[in-house]
Amino acid sequence: MANKPNAIDRIQELKAEIASLEQSALNELKQRRDSLAEELIAIDAEIAHLSGKPAESKRTRARAGKRIGKSLPLQELKELLAVAPGKSLSIRKEGLDLANIKTLAAANPHLLQLGGKGPWPTVTLLK
């Protein structure tokens, strides 16, 4: 029996050591990436200087802003679901905040049920 706790302790130590090594490798790679990016910037500047043309700026794609849906209190959501066909609504189609609906459904599993698959989740009033 005395052997098992030692083995478990050793496994935990090894896991901690692996996590530490992974983190140091990740930090090393990030530092290497940063130094290579700086070197590329310097090379681009030198090319621009030698060719007499201004350095081309990298164009990045503009991100679409994250849409934030309407955050409704439980009572308003219940009223909205009560008049909906089948007491169910598509969260995305109605422009509701999914995180808010998930929180309400988790806090009130006897009242609300999440459904739907993929990018079109639904919420249903159970009572």
ZAPA-910890 format. One record per residue (C-alpha): residue number from 0; residue in one letter; x, y, z. Coordinates in pm, whole numbers, plus 32768, in hexadecimal, padded with zeros to 4 digits. Example, Ala and Ser with C-alpha at 12.3 -4.5 7.8 and 13.67 -1.06 7.14 Angstrom:
residues 2
@i = 0	aa = A	x = 84CE	y = 7E3E	z = 830C
@i = 1	aa = S	x = 8557	y = 7F96	z = 82CA
This chain:
residues 127
@i = 0	aa = M	x = 8000	y = 8000	z = 8000
@i = 1	aa = A	x = 811C	y = 80EE	z = 8049
@i = 2	aa = N	x = 818E	y = 80C7	z = 7EDF
@i = 3	aa = K	x = 804A	y = 814C	z = 7E45
@i = 4	aa = P	x = 8050	y = 82AA	z = 7EDF
@i = 5	aa = N	x = 81BC	y = 82CD	z = 7E76
@i = 6	aa = A	x = 8163	y = 826E	z = 7D11
@i = 7	aa = I	x = 803D	y = 8360	z = 7D0E
@i = 8	aa = D	x = 8115	y = 8473	z = 7D9E
@i = 9	aa = R	x = 8220	y = 842E	z = 7C99
@i = 10	aa = I	x = 811B	y = 843D	z = 7B82
@i = 11	aa = Q	x = 80A1	y = 858E	z = 7C02
@i = 12	aa = E	x = 8208	y = 860F	z = 7C0F
@i = 13	aa = L	x = 8245	y = 859A	z = 7AAB
@i = 14	aa = K	x = 8105	y = 863D	z = 7A32
@i = 15	aa = A	x = 816F	y = 8784	z = 7AD5
@i = 16	aa = E	x = 82C7	y = 8769	z = 7A37
@i = 17	aa = I	x = 822D	y = 8725	z = 78E0
@i = 18	aa = A	x = 814B	y = 8855	z = 7904
@i = 19	aa = S	x = 8277	y = 8929	z = 7966
@i = 20	aa = L	x = 8340	y = 88AF	z = 783B
@i = 21	aa = E	x = 821E	y = 88EE	z = 774F
@i = 22	aa = Q	x = 81FA	y = 8A50	z = 77D2
@i = 23	aa = S	x = 836D	y = 8A98	z = 77AC
@i = 24	aa = A	x = 8369	y = 8A0B	z = 7649
@i = 25	aa = L	x = 823C	y = 8AE5	z = 75F7
@i = 26	aa = N	x = 82E9	y = 8C1A	z = 7681
@i = 27	aa = E	x = 8423	y = 8BC8	z = 75BA
@i = 28	aa = L	x = 835B	y = 8BA4	z = 7478
@i = 29	aa = K	x = 82A7	y = 8CEE	z = 74B5
@i = 30	aa = Q	x = 83F3	y = 8D9F	z = 74EC
@i = 31	aa = R	x = 847E	y = 8D04	z = 73AF
@i = 32	aa = R	x = 8348	y = 8D70	z = 72EB
@i = 33	aa = D	x = 8368	y = 8ED4	z = 736D
@i = 34	aa = S	x = 84D8	y = 8EE9	z = 7314
@i = 35	aa = L	x = 8493	y = 8E61	z = 71B6
@i = 36	aa = A	x = 837C	y = 8F5F	z = 7186
@i = 37	aa = E	x = 8469	y = 9078	z = 71EC
@i = 38	aa = E	x = 856E	y = 8FF4	z = 70FC
@i = 39	aa = L	x = 8470	y = 8FEB	z = 6FE0
@i = 40	aa = I	x = 840F	y = 9153	z = 7026
@i = 41	aa = A	x = 857D	y = 91BA	z = 7018
@i = 42	aa = I	x = 85AE	y = 90FB	z = 6ED0
@i = 43	aa = D	x = 8478	y = 919D	z = 6E38
@i = 44	aa = A	x = 84FC	y = 92F4	z = 6E9D
@i = 45	aa = E	x = 864E	y = 92A7	z = 6E01
@i = 46	aa = I	x = 85A8	y = 922F	z = 6CBE
@i = 47	aa = A	x = 84D9	y = 936D	z = 6CB4
@i = 48	aa = H	x = 8610	y = 943F	z = 6CEC
@i = 49	aa = L	x = 86D5	y = 938F	z = 6BD9
@i = 50	aa = S	x = 85BC	y = 938C	z = 6ADC
@i = 51	aa = G	x = 854F	y = 94EF	z = 6B25
@i = 52	aa = K	x = 83E8	y = 9482	z = 6B4C
@i = 53	aa = P	x = 832A	y = 94A4	z = 6C91
@i = 54	aa = A	x = 82FA	y = 9365	z = 6D50
@i = 55	aa = E	x = 81AF	y = 92BF	z = 6D0A
@i = 56	aa = S	x = 80D0	y = 92BC	z = 6E34
@i = 57	aa = K	x = 802E	y = 9175	z = 6E86
@i = 58	aa = R	x = 7EB8	y = 918D	z = 6E5E
@i = 59	aa = T	x = 7DEF	y = 90CF	z = 6F59
@i = 60	aa = R	x = 7C89	y = 906E	z = 6F37
@i = 61	aa = A	x = 7B9E	y = 9139	z = 7006
@i = 62	aa = R	x = 7AE2	y = 9066	z = 70FC
@i = 63	aa = A	x = 7970	y = 907F	z = 7109
@i = 64	aa = G	x = 7906	y = 9105	z = 7259
@i = 65	aa = K	x = 7876	y = 9005	z = 7341
@i = 66	aa = R	x = 7701	y = 9032	z = 7348
@i = 67	aa = I	x = 7673	y = 903C	z = 749F
@i = 68	aa = G	x = 750D	y = 8FCB	z = 74BE
@i = 69	aa = K	x = 7401	y = 9050	z = 75A0
@i = 70	aa = S	x = 7426	y = 8FE5	z = 7707
@i = 71	aa = L	x = 72CE	y = 8FA8	z = 7799
@i = 72	aa = P	x = 726B	y = 8F6B	z = 7901
@i = 73	aa = L	x = 71BA	y = 8E24	z = 794C
@i = 74	aa = Q	x = 7060	y = 8EBF	z = 7964
@i = 75	aa = E	x = 7076	y = 8F66	z = 780C
@i = 76	aa = L	x = 70FD	y = 8E25	z = 7772
@i = 77	aa = K	x = 6FDB	y = 8D60	z = 7808
@i = 78	aa = E	x = 6EE1	y = 8E5A	z = 777A
@i = 79	aa = L	x = 6F86	y = 8E4B	z = 7624
@i = 80	aa = L	x = 6F87	y = 8CCE	z = 7624
@i = 81	aa = A	x = 6E1D	y = 8CB9	z = 769C
@i = 82	aa = V	x = 6D9D	y = 8D62	z = 7561
@i = 83	aa = A	x = 6E8D	y = 8CAF	z = 7475
@i = 84	aa = P	x = 6E0F	y = 8B8A	z = 73A4
@i = 85	aa = G	x = 6E5E	y = 8A49	z = 745E
@i = 86	aa = K	x = 6EE8	y = 8B1B	z = 757C
@i = 87	aa = S	x = 7038	y = 8B0B	z = 74CC
@i = 88	aa = L	x = 711A	y = 8C10	z = 7428
@i = 89	aa = S	x = 7257	y = 8C0E	z = 735C
@i = 90	aa = I	x = 7352	y = 8CCF	z = 742F
@i = 91	aa = R	x = 741D	y = 8D49	z = 7308
@i = 92	aa = K	x = 72F4	y = 8DA5	z = 722F
@i = 93	aa = E	x = 725C	y = 8E75	z = 734A
@i = 94	aa = G	x = 73A9	y = 8F24	z = 7387
@i = 95	aa = L	x = 73C6	y = 8EB1	z = 74EF
@i = 96	aa = D	x = 7509	y = 8E8D	z = 75B3
@i = 97	aa = L	x = 755F	y = 8D1B	z = 75BA
@i = 98	aa = A	x = 7634	y = 8D31	z = 76F4
@i = 99	aa = N	x = 7516	y = 8DD9	z = 77AE
@i = 100	aa = I	x = 741C	y = 8CD0	z = 773B
@i = 101	aa = K	x = 750B	y = 8BB8	z = 779D
@i = 102	aa = T	x = 7534	y = 8C51	z = 78F6
@i = 103	aa = L	x = 73BD	y = 8C73	z = 7923
@i = 104	aa = A	x = 7383	y = 8B0D	z = 78AB
@i = 105	aa = A	x = 748E	y = 8A84	z = 7994
@i = 106	aa = A	x = 73FA	y = 8B41	z = 7ABB
@i = 107	aa = N	x = 7296	y = 8AD7	z = 7A64
@i = 108	aa = P	x = 72A3	y = 8978	z = 79CC
@i = 109	aa = H	x = 713D	y = 8938	z = 7A38
@i = 110	aa = L	x = 70C8	y = 8A66	z = 796E
@i = 111	aa = L	x = 71AB	y = 8A87	z = 783C
@i = 112	aa = Q	x = 7247	y = 898A	z = 7753
@i = 113	aa = L	x = 7354	y = 89C9	z = 7650
@i = 114	aa = G	x = 733C	y = 8910	z = 7509
@i = 115	aa = G	x = 73A4	y = 891C	z = 73A0
@i = 116	aa = K	x = 74F0	y = 88B9	z = 7313
@i = 117	aa = G	x = 760C	y = 897E	z = 727F
@i = 118	aa = P	x = 75F3	y = 8AF4	z = 7247
@i = 119	aa = W	x = 7478	y = 8B08	z = 7275
@i = 120	aa = P	x = 742F	y = 8ABA	z = 73E4
@i = 121	aa = T	x = 72CC	y = 8ACF	z = 7468
@i = 122	aa = V	x = 7232	y = 8B0B	z = 75BB
@i = 123	aa = T	x = 70E8	y = 8A71	z = 7629
@i = 124	aa = L	x = 7001	y = 8ACB	z = 7748
@i = 125	aa = L	x = 6FAB	y = 898A	z = 7801
@i = 126	aa = K	x = 6E8B	y = 8A06	z = 78D9
